[in-house]
Amino acid sequence: MTKPGRTIFLIVETVVVVFALLYFAGRFTSNVAVEYSDPLENFKYGSTGGEILTGIPYSIWMTLPRIFDLPGGRYESFGFLYESGKDLPIGVSKRRYQGIDRVSFNCAICHYGSVRDTPDSKPMLVAGMPSNTVDLRAFYKFMFDAAKDQRFSAALVLAEDKTMGIHEDFINRQIIRYYAMLAMQSFMLGYSQRLNFVLLEPEFGPGRVDTFNAAKVLLNFPTGPDKMPENERVGTADFPSIWYQRKREGMQLHWDGNNTNVAERNRSAAFGTGAYPPTLDRPNMQRIVNWLLDDAKPPKYPYPIDAALAARGKAVYGELCDRCHGPDGVNFAANYKDLGKVTPIAEIGTDRHRLDSYSYPLAVNQSQFYAGTKYPEERFRHFRKTYGYANLPLDGIWLRAPYLHNGSVPTLHDLFETSANRPPTFYRGDDVYDPIRAGFKSNSSNRNGRTFFLLDTSVVGNGNQGHEGKYYGTELPQTDKDALVEYLKTF
């Protein structure tokens, strides 16, 4: 090759190498979440950052239901809610990270519910409502079991990708084939071992979760029947509603009132989506928080209300319930009487497992979250061990069935009965509303191909006792109980 020819070759070679380096640097340092301009859409599908460390490659997420023959080829059998035209369920976000699309949960997976009038009617999907149909334990067990199955293979995922029209480029196909599947399998197997003690405890069923045992795993607490105190093993509780967050500033938050700072509570919840201090998407998290503070509110009760009976119920409520729960479902503030404060367990008498599960050592160790980061103002400083359950506002109470912190009482009418007269068993997971008893239908084991969860109140953590006696409405004449329920429908 002549000298001029060699010079041209070297220049071309250099340009190609530079462009290749720039391409791969851009590809493997990419970190861009799907953005939504509408605040509600952002709440439903926007990222909190969980995709970065614990996200599942989009191709794998989409194909596993078909590979493992889930009904409809989607995750609806776990109660996940899909909107028409959407490929991902509500509560699942997407981000392109290191050149590959990944998905993860966001806040809406636990706080978006479904209500319908009849089994065949179209559901009303409600933002901020407890996710009454979502069964996270069943989902995680499916993922853990899938990782142990021979069908969990790159060949099947890539073949199903092609069938579904999911177009991964050559590089991503190689990443899935030689890295992503193995990495995800290793993570799932390791995580399932660490969470095995939770899977050995009673099932949660839809609409519930063991809130703080995952935090114990993250903090490397000794776990398992032979290591963890028996009274701390089960902390099952209902997903809460999250409306009117600004009004809750200063209240004792969570079921046991273990935190008084809304922003800190939100960052704590983000851990549940896999968003840790180095990966938390702060700008998008703030967008979600802004929407929750000012715009998230419950819909009005859509069924007929007996105005005269509700007026009578208002008087009963003012006498018995006002002090702890506020005057109504809209006008409440942190300094109102005993609202947002903790009632000792000895007084309220409800199942204490959720309270005991959150231990003093856990509260102390949570202060290490966000410690040593470049965001020192975010360090957890407000978690405290309490000795009872918080008196919560009752906004949108008609949508928060089943009742008590562990969801052990199916309807408002049942709540004003003594525990001896409350249903000892009932089914959870149905979204058909019962306006007569004020709660979701709970007497059918299945409907339209979905199997519901049988909650047995004799099982550890499911006790339906408490919130009984003269000051809790269980000794009222039946007409006053009916009136009280009718008034609560207006919240």
N, C-alpha and C positions, 0 to 999 in steps of 0.2 A: 504493500500500500504506500502510495506517495505521501510525502510529508503533509501537503495540504489536505489530502484525503483522510489521513490519520487525525489531523486536527479537527476536521468536520465530524469525524466519527466520535472523538472524545467529547466534543461539544454536545452532540446529540445524546450520547450515553449519559453525560452529566445531567442534561435536561430531563431525560427519562427517569433517572434515579431521583432527582429532586422532586419531580411531579409524583413519583411513586411514594416517596417519603411523606410528602404533603398529604397525599390521598389517604395513606394508611394512618398518619397522625390524626387527620380530621375524622376518619372513620372510627378509630378506636379510642378517641377522646370525646366522642359525641355524647351529649347528655341533654336531651331535649324532650320534655313532656308534651303530650298533646294538650293544647290549650283550648279553653272554652270561654267565650266572651260573656255568655249569660251566667250570672251567679248561681242559679239553680242547677244548670247543666254542669257547672264546675263542681258543685257539691256532689253531684251524682257520679261524675266521671273524672274529676280533676285529681292530679297526683299530690300526695303528701311526701313523696320521696322513697317510698318503700320498694320500688322496683330496683333500686340501685344495688342493694345488698341481698334482698330476699325475693326479688322478682322472678317470675316464671317466664321463660321465652314464649312469646305470643303463639308461635307455631305449636309448641307442646301443649299449652293451655287449650287451644282450640281443638286439637286432635284427640286428646285423652278421652273425652266423653264418647267419641265414636269408636275408638280402639277398645274401650272397656264396656261398650254397649249400654251406656246410660240412656234412659228414656229420652227420645227426641234428639239425641246427640248433643245435649247441652247439660248445664248444671241445675236445671229446674227441679230435679228430684231432691236437691238439698234446699229447696225453697228460695233459690236465687231468683230475683225479679228481672225479667227482660222487657224492654220496650220495643215496640214494633220498629223494624229496620235497624236495630242495634245488634252488633255482633258480640258485645260484652254485656254482662248483667250490670245493673245498678250497683255501685259500690266497688267496681273494678276499673282501675286507671291504666293508661298505657304510656310508655316512655321509650324513646330510642336511646339506648345506652350502649356505648362501645360498639356501635354499628348494628345492633340487633334489637328488635322490639321486645320489650318485656312488659308484663302486667303484674299488678299487685292490688291489694285491697286499699280502700280509702275509708273515710268516716261513714259513708252511706251504707256500707255493708251491714252495719249494726243499727243504723238509724234511718231506715226507709221501709215503711210497712205497706201492707196491702189490705184493702177492705172491699167487700162486694156484698150486694143485697141478696143474691141467690147464687147457688152453685154454678149457674150458667151465665150469669151476668158479667159484664166487663168490670175488672177490678179498678178501684180508685187507688192510685199509688200516692202515698203521703210522705213528704219529706219531714225529717225530724222525729217521726214516729218510731217506736221500737220496731225492729225488724222481726215481726211476729211469725214469719214463715221460715226464716233462715236458720239452718242447722249447721253451725260451724264445726261442731265436733264430728258429725258425720262426714262433712267435706274433708277435714284433715285426715280422718281415718281412711277415706277413699284414697287420698294422695299417698299416705304411708303404705297402704296395701299395694297400690299400683307400682310403687318403686321397688317392691319385692317380687313383682310378677315378671315372667319372661316376655310378656307383651310390651313391657316398658323398654322399647328399643328405638334407635334412631331410624332404622329401616322402615318400621311401621309408621312413625311420625312423618317421615319425608314422603312416604307413599300416600298417606292420608292428606298431607299438604296438597299434593298434586290433585287428588280427587276433589278437594274442597276449593281449589283455585287460589290457594295461598302461595304467592310467588316469592320465595326466598332466593336471593342471588347465589352465585357459586360459592362465594366465601362463607356466607351464612350457613349454607348447606353443610359445608365442611365443619364449621363450628358446632352445629347441631350434632353431626355424625361423630366427631372425635372429641368433643369437649362438653357441650352443654348438657347432653343427656347423662353423661357420667357424673358431672358436677352436681346436677340436680338430684340424681339418685343418691349420691353420697350425702348430700345435705339432708334429704328426706329421711334416710335411714338413721343418720345421727340425731336428727331432731326428734324422730319418733322414739328413740331410746331415751332421750332426755325427758320427753313428755309422757313416757310410758306410765308413770304413776297416776297421771290424770286419766288416761284411758282405762286404767284398772278401777277407777271410781265409777259411781253410777252415771249413766248417760244423762246429758243435759236435756236433749230434745230441742226443738226449734224455739227461737226467741230467748235463749238463755246461754250463758257462758260462765266458766269459772274465771273470774276477772284477774285475779292476782297470782295464780299458780304459775302462769307463764313468766311473770316478773321474777318469781323465785328461781326459775330455771335460768333466766338471764343473769341473775346475780349469784348463780352457782350455790344456792342453798342446798343442803342435804335433803333429798327427796326420797319418796318411796315409803311403804308401810313400816319398814324397820328403821327408818331414819327421821321421818317427820312426825311430830306429835299428832295423835289421832284426831284431835279436835281441830287441827289446821289443814287437814287434807282436802276437805270439800268446802268450796266457797261459791257454789252455784247461785247465780242471780240473774234476773231478767235484764235484757237490754233496756236502758232507760230512754225516755224521750229527751230531746235536747232543744226545746223551744224556749224563747224569751231568755236567752243567756245573759243579756245585760242586766236584767232584773235580778239575776241570781248572784251577782257580785257580792261578796261578803257572807253569803250563806255557807253552811257546812255542806259540802258537795259529796257526791257518791252516796251509795245507799247508807253507809255508816258514817257519813259526814267527816271523812278523814282528810279533807282538803278544803281550803276556803278561797282559793285563787282560781278563777275561771281559766286564765291563760295557762297556768301550770297544769291544770287538769286536762286541758286540750293537748298539751305536749305529751302528757302521760298517755292519753288515748292514742296518740300517734305512734307510740311504741307498738301498739297492737296491730298497726298496719305495716310494721317493719321499717318505719322511718326513725332512725337513730340520730343522735346529735350531728355526726359528720355528714349525714345524707338528707336530713330534713329539708324539704323544699319550703323554705321560709316565706318567700313571696306568695306562693300559691296557698300555703297554709294560712297566711294572713287574710287572703281573699275569702277562704272558707270561714274563718273566724268572724270577719266583718259581716258576712251574710247571716251567720248564726246570732250575732249580737243584736242585729237590728231588723232582720226580715223573717227569720224562722218563727212561725206561729202555727198553731193547730187550726184545722178547718172547723167550721161550725158543725154541730150535730145535725145530720141531714134528715133525720126522721121526725115525725110529729112529736111535740111535747105538750103535755097537759099543763097549761099555764096556771090554772088554779092549784093543781097539785104541786107544781114547782114552787109557787109562792108559799105554800105551807111548808114545803121542804126547806126553803130559804130560812125560815124562822128556826126550824129544827137545827139546821146547819150552823146558824149563828150562835146557838146555845151550846152545841157540842163540838163542832169541828173547826170553827173560825180561828181559835187561838193557835192551833198547830199548823193549819194548812192555808191560812189567809182567807179573806172575805169572799173571793171568787177566783175564777181562773185567769183573770187579767190584771186586776189591781192588787199586786203584792209587791213587797219590798223586803229587803234583808232585815230591817229593824222592826218588822211587824210582829209584836208579841213573841210567841215561841216559834214562829215560822223559820225554817232553815236551821234550827237548832236540834241537838240530839236528845232523844228521849231514851233514858236508860233501859237496857234490855229487861231488867227486873220489872219495869213498869209496863212496857208494851207487850212483852211476853211472846214475841214471834220467834221463829226458828233462828237459832244463834250461830249456825255454821258459817254463814258469810261473814259475820262479825268476827268470829274466832279465827277464821282463815287469814284475815289481815292482822298480822302479829306486830308486836312492838319492834322486833329486830328488822322486819321488812320495812317498816316506816323509817327506821334509822338509816338503813342501807339505800333507800330511795333518794336520800339526800346526795348520794354520789352521782345520780343521773345528771348529766350536763356539767359535772364538775370538771375543771381542767380544760374546758373548750375555749374557743375564742369568743364565746358568748356567755361570759360569767353571769350576766343578769338573768340568764335562763335556768340557772341551777335550781333544782327543786329545794324549796325551803318551807313548804307549807303542809307536808304530809305529817299527820299525827295519828296515833292509835286512840280510838274512842271506845266507849263502853255501851253503845246502843245504836239505834238507827235514826237517821235524820228525818225531821218533819218536812216533807216536800210540798211545794205548791202543787195544785191539782189541775193545772192547765191541760186541756185536752184529755181529761181523765177517761172519757168514754173510749178513747183509742188505746189506752194503756193496759187493757186486760191481757192476760190474767193478772190478779192483784197480789199484794204483799211483795216484798223485795225479791222473793224467789218464785213468784208467779204460781203460787200453790192454790189460789182461789179463782175459779174461772170467771165469775161475773160480779158486778156491783151488788146485785141482790144477794149473792152468796156471802159477800164480805160482811153484810150486816146480820149474818147468822153466827151462832157460836160454832166453834170448830167441830163440835160433835154433830152439827147439822150441815156442815159444809161437805161437798162431794169428796169422798176419800180417794176416788180416782176419776180422771177425765182425760180427754184427748186434747193435745196442743198441736197447732200448726194450721188449723183451718182459718181461712180469712173471711168466711161468711159471717156477717154480723147478726146478732140476735138483739133487736131493739127492745124486746120485752124484758129480758133479764139483764140487758146492758153488758154485753161481752161477746166474745166470738163463740160460734157453735162448738160444742165440745163433746158431743155424744156419738160421733161417728168415727170409726177407725180409718176410713179412707173415703176419698171422693175424687172422681174424674182422674183416676190413675195415680193419685198421691196417697201415700200411707201416712197417717198421723201418729204422733208419739203419745203413748199412754203414760201419763204422769200419775205415779202412785205416791200419795202423801205419807205413807209409812216408810218410804225409802229415805236414807240419810240425806239431809239437806233439803228435803221436800216438805217438811212439816208445815201444816196449814193452821197451826194454833196461833193465838195471840190476836191483838187488836180487838179485844173482847171486853165486855162489861158495860157498865152504866155510861161511861164517857166515850165509848166507841160505837154506840148505837145498836148493840146486839140485844139490849133489853127493851128497846122501843116497841110500842104496839105496831102491828104489821102495817097499818095505814100510814104511820109516821115513817117507817122504813121505806115504803113505796114513794112517799113524798120526797124523802131525802135523795133517793136515786134519781127521781125526776129532776130535781134541782141540779144535781151533779151533771146531768146531760147538757146543761147550758154552759158549762165551763169550757 
